[in-house]
Structures are given as structure tokens and as C-alpha cells.
Amino acid sequence: MDRDAVMTWVDRYERAWRASDAGAVERLFTEDATYLRSPYDDEPLHGHDAIRGFWTADEGATFTVSAEPVAVEGDSAVVRLEVRYTGSEEQEYRDLWLLRFAADGRVAHFEEWAYWPGKPYTAAAE
């Protein structure tokens, strides 16, 4: 993988997410892909059906995304994103995606590290 290939995948992911195109899951992820919604996800999603079910929970949302690769080495990449949901409930967050690609260009492992403004970022009590 190189930076251009990674960003092409991210663009395809964004377009599918925006369109609520659950059928794109097969084009983006390997059949046995693992999808962690958080680095502490006790029950990661496994396979197309589980990922598709998670995607459809966000149908109809409007948002903007900006993304840039942080690191690409071999079959692995880290991408930094900023997502802003618009509409009745505005929300933003910054995110890191850890991606491991299969030889066919689909993702075999997806791990998300999202942070929201105003949320604690230390173990200390507020």
C-alpha cells in the first residue's frame, strides 16, 4: 500500500458511509474482517454481516469528513480524520483509523480511536 491507495480506500469508505451503502462492505472489507469501534472494544465486529449492521445504524446522518494519512508501511496505515455531524444534533470528533490491508486492497482489520471535544482525556477525576 502507498498513501494514494490508502486515501482512495478512505474516499470509497466515506462515499459508502455517506450513502448508507451497506453493499459496499464487501468491496471495502475482507470476508473475515475485524472491525473495532474502539481500541477497548470487548466485542469487535467480525465479518460482513456484523459490519453491515453497524453501518446501517447511522443511516440518514449528514456530516463532513476531512482525512489525511499519518503513516503507511507495508500493509498497514494510520489515518487521521475529523468528522462533523450537522443537522439537529451537531457533533464533532477527531479520529485515528488503524488499517491493515489484505493483498486485494480490502481492509482485514479496522480499529478506530475517536475523541470528542469536552470529554476527559486523563484518568484524573474531573
Helices and strands as residue ranges (DSSP letters): H 3-18, G 22-24, H 25-28, E 29-36, E 45-46, H 47-56, E 62-73, E 76-86, E 91-101, E 107-115
